[in-house]
């Protein structure tokens, strides 16, 4: 019983290299489930790409990445861990900044060694409103840094930006505005760690701020930017012929007609059929979502598994490690041991194995 993510390695690695070549200063993002590939594997691939810095989501992900990657690691969420010469910590609150610059263990008048000096990135709040220093916090941040000029290493400013451009939103303009405010407050703007900017937007910022280094943090566009290089498949475990009205499954549902019940590896533990709430705009999209909800109310849900060129219906909600599908009696069923392609959300994918294919 295996649920496998197959990777066309030559095609996938060619995409990785093209992305790195086209994106100066690129910082690969390695976080969560490793985009279905695993954080340790992505750390190895980042080392092979020759980048000097990668980014992780939380401090809990640092150790696994450092074991396979010898460069610097940026923690993107606010953190206040012990100083590590290879780790850049993100700070988004003045109180955290003061705590890091005024460690109680420091003797008055002493200067920290380089190894004990926290490497900090200050996150500035954007219209995303997730976390970051507000404009009104900048003066206090400058004061805290000035009081500990020899005890911390400021590694730049960070901007986490919205993805949606509707309503004329311009993320590059928001970064430019943030840099101007930071510069006016007395913060150095030598390095800007940014997200979700196009190559054209990055080029515009580099032209406007020739003295600054822009470091785009890229996850999805790097690891999943060529969907055709990745394919998840579940193994067929059993196939049963059901007569109309025959019971099946945990809930003892009845077969709506003569059909085949296909049992395939791949369930919620693998990330099958898991999805985040989506932002819906426009009458067409709203109509589709309404139709899906109406079908769900009737206990009908389309599975992500494909056979004979079509997605097939779930027989019932997926189990933890397997799914049960209904196949019309007129369609020849797959053989036990065959593999069914599965459309998955890679940020929730946990395959049993990752293999070349």
Secondary structure, 3 states (H helix, E strand, C coil): CCEEEEECHHHHHHHHHHHHHHCCCCEEEECCCHHHCCHHHHHHHHHHHCCCEEEECCHHHHHHHHCCCCCEEEEEEECCCCCCCCEEEEECCHHHHHHHHCCCCCCCCCCCCHHHCEEEEEEECCCCCCCCECHHHHHHHHHHHHHCCCCEEEEEEEECCCCCCHHHCCHHHHHHHHHHHHHHHCCCCCEEEEECCCHHHHHHHHHHCCCCEEEEEECHHHHCCCHHHEEEEEEEEEEEEECCCCEECCCCEECCCCEEEEEEECCHHHCCCCCCCCCCCCHHHHHHHHHHHHHHHCCCCEEEEEECCEEEEECCCCCCCEEEEEEECCCCCCCCCCEEEECCCHHHCCCCEEEEC
